[in-house]
């Protein structure tokens, strides 16, 4: 019974194509891996900003120390009694005031940098939590991918073994015709007739053709609608 056997081969090939497509569509974690890299990059960016803020704060504090020292020297000269020239004393007073204003500005910026560092620290903690979540997601997806891939590979091996065993009983000419049809018909070369209708294109198959196929399962008939080989199968068959 070559034609029914060819139909069975079609079922094997359809199942094999389905498993291959399923395997190819499995999520290997590429998206999760990209999300993890993005989360890590954000942590690094925030850390870089925090380091820059800390560096700026240190620079400001050194400048403030320098201003304080300079202001102390000028004030010491003012109150030492060594300077008696009114103009010189006025200039020194103005200098002390200018140094005080400059110091106040720097102290305000230090406060701003400290507030910014606090905000960055909070952002870093949130970003690091996202990294941990992304790492867990990736681990879960990779494990699921490996498990699903192993299952699909095992099914593919089994189906390929079934296929090799199955084609041994099919005539070479018919097998070549089947392969050509599969290549040109989207992988579907042999279809069942159900209720007088072609399973491949849903065109009505003449009753005389159906009767002939029922009497002679080996009779080769192509569907007038789609050109696929037709076979009558028992009710309830796949």
C-alpha positions in Angstrom: 0.0 0.0 0.0 2.3 2.7 -1.3 0.0 5.7 -1.4 -1.4 5.3 2.1 2.2 4.8 3.2 3.1 8.1 1.4 0.3 9.8 3.3 1.8 8.5 6.6 5.2 9.9 5.4 3.4 13.2 4.9 2.2 13.1 8.5 5.8 12.4 9.7 7.2 15.3 7.6 4.5 17.7 8.8 5.3 16.8 12.4 9.0 17.2 11.7 8.5 20.6 10.1 6.3 21.7 13.0 9.0 20.6 15.6 11.8 22.3 13.5 9.8 25.5 13.4 9.1 25.3 17.1 12.8 24.8 17.9 13.8 27.7 15.7 11.2 30.0 17.5 12.4 29.1 21.0 13.5 32.1 23.0 17.2 31.7 23.6 17.3 34.6 26.0 18.7 37.1 23.5 16.1 39.8 24.6 16.8 39.1 28.3 20.5 39.2 27.7 20.2 42.6 26.0 18.0 43.8 28.9 20.7 42.7 31.3 23.4 44.5 29.4 21.3 47.6 29.3 20.7 47.4 33.1 24.4 46.9 33.8 25.3 49.8 31.5 22.9 52.0 33.4 24.5 51.0 36.7 27.9 51.9 35.3 26.7 55.2 34.0 25.2 56.1 37.4 28.4 55.1 39.1 30.3 57.2 36.7 28.1 60.2 37.5 28.4 59.5 41.2 32.2 59.4 40.9 32.2 62.6 39.0 30.1 64.3 41.7 32.3 63.0 44.5 35.4 64.3 42.6 33.7 67.7 42.1 32.8 67.8 45.8 36.4 67.1 46.8 37.7 69.9 44.5 35.2 72.3 45.9 36.1 71.5 49.5 39.8 72.1 48.7 38.9 75.4 47.1 36.8 76.3 50.2 39.8 75.4 52.4 42.0 77.6 50.3 39.5 80.5 50.5 39.2 80.1 54.3 43.0 80.2 54.7 43.3 83.3 52.5 40.4 85.0 54.3 42.0 84.2 57.7 45.3 85.7 56.5 43.7 88.9 55.3 41.7 89.2 58.5 44.8 88.6 60.6 46.6 91.4 58.8 43.6 93.7 59.2 43.4 93.2 62.9 47.1 93.0 63.6 47.5 96.8 63.7 50.3 96.7 61.2 48.1 98.3 58.5 47.1 101.9 59.2 46.3 103.2 55.7 42.5 103.6 55.4 42.5 102.8 51.7 44.4 99.7 52.3 42.1 98.7 55.1 39.1 99.3 52.9 40.6 97.2 50.1 41.3 94.4 52.6 37.7 94.6 53.9 36.4 94.4 50.4 38.6 91.4 49.7 37.4 89.6 52.8 33.8 90.3 51.7 34.5 89.0 48.2 36.2 85.9 49.6 33.2 85.3 51.9 30.8 85.6 48.9 32.9 83.2 46.8 33.1 80.7 49.7 29.3 80.9 50.2 28.8 80.1 46.5 31.2 77.1 46.7 29.4 75.9 49.8 26.1 76.1 48.0 27.5 74.0 45.2 28.9 71.5 47.7 25.4 71.1 49.1 24.0 70.7 45.6 26.6 68.0 44.8 25.8 66.2 48.1 22.1 66.2 47.2 23.0 65.0 43.7 25.1 62.2 45.2 22.3 61.1 47.4 19.9 61.0 44.4 22.5 59.1 42.4 22.9 56.6 45.2 19.2 55.9 45.2 19.2 55.6 41.4 22.1 53.2 41.7 20.3 51.0 44.2 17.2 50.8 41.9 19.4 50.1 38.9 21.3 47.3 40.7 17.9 45.8 41.7 17.0 45.8 38.0 20.3 44.0 37.2 19.4 41.3 39.7 16.0 40.9 38.2 17.4 40.8 34.7 20.0 38.2 35.8 17.2 36.0 37.3 15.1 36.4 34.1 18.0 35.4 31.9 18.9 32.4 34.1 15.3 31.2 34.0 15.0 31.8 30.2 18.2 30.0 29.4 17.2 27.0 31.5 13.8 26.8 29.8 15.5 27.2 26.4 17.9 24.4 27.1 15.2 22.1 28.3 12.9 22.9 25.4 15.8 22.6 22.9 16.7 19.2 24.3 13.1 18.0 24.1 12.8 19.3 20.5 16.1 17.8 19.5 15.0 14.4 20.9 11.7 14.6 19.0 13.5 15.6 15.8 15.9 12.6 16.1 13.0 10.3 16.6 11.0 11.7 13.7 14.0 11.5 11.4 14.6 7.9 12.3 10.9 7.1 11.6 11.2 8.9 8.3 14.3 6.9 7.2 12.5 3.7 8.1 9.3 4.7 6.5 10.6 5.6 3.0 12.2 2.2 2.5 8.8 0.8 1.4 8.0 3.6 -1.0 8.8 3.5 -4.7 11.6 5.8 -5.8 9.6 7.5 -8.6 6.7 8.2 -6.3 9.0 9.5 -3.6 10.6 11.9 -6.1 7.2 13.1 -7.1 6.3 13.5 -3.5 9.4 15.5 -2.7 8.8 17.8 -5.7 5.2 18.4 -4.6 6.3 19.2 -1.1 8.8 21.7 -2.4 6.3 23.5 -4.5 3.2 23.1 -2.2 4.5 24.5 1.0 5.5 21.2 2.4 2.2 19.5 1.8 2.2 16.9 -1.0 -0.4 14.3 0.1 -3.8 15.3 1.6 -6.8 13.5 2.8 -10.3 13.8 1.3 -12.8 14.4 4.0 -16.5 14.7 3.3 -15.8 14.9 -0.3 -13.5 17.9 0.1 -9.7 18.3 -0.4 -7.9 18.9 2.9 -5.3 21.0 1.1 -7.4 23.6 -0.8 -11.0 22.8 0.3 -12.1 22.2 -3.2 -14.9 19.6 -3.7 -13.6 16.4 -5.1 -15.9 14.6 -7.6 -17.8 11.7 -6.1 -16.5 9.3 -8.8 -12.9 10.2 -7.8 -13.7 9.6 -4.1 -15.3 6.2 -5.0 -12.3 5.2 -7.0 -10.0 6.0 -4.2 -12.1 4.1 -1.7 -12.0 1.0 -4.0 -8.4 1.4 -4.9 -6.2 3.1 -2.3 -3.2 2.9 -4.6 -4.8 4.9 -7.3 -2.9 8.1 -7.9 -5.1 11.2 -8.3 -4.2 14.8 -8.0 -6.6 17.4 -6.8 -8.0 19.6 -9.5 -7.7 22.6 -7.2 -4.2 22.4 -5.8 -2.5 19.5 -7.6 -1.7 17.6 -4.4 -2.1 13.8 -4.3 -5.4 12.7 -2.7 -6.0 9.8 -0.4 -9.1 8.6 1.5 -8.5 8.0 5.1 -10.8 6.4 7.7 -13.0 8.8 9.7 -11.2 10.3 12.7 -7.8 9.8 11.1 -5.3 12.8 11.2 
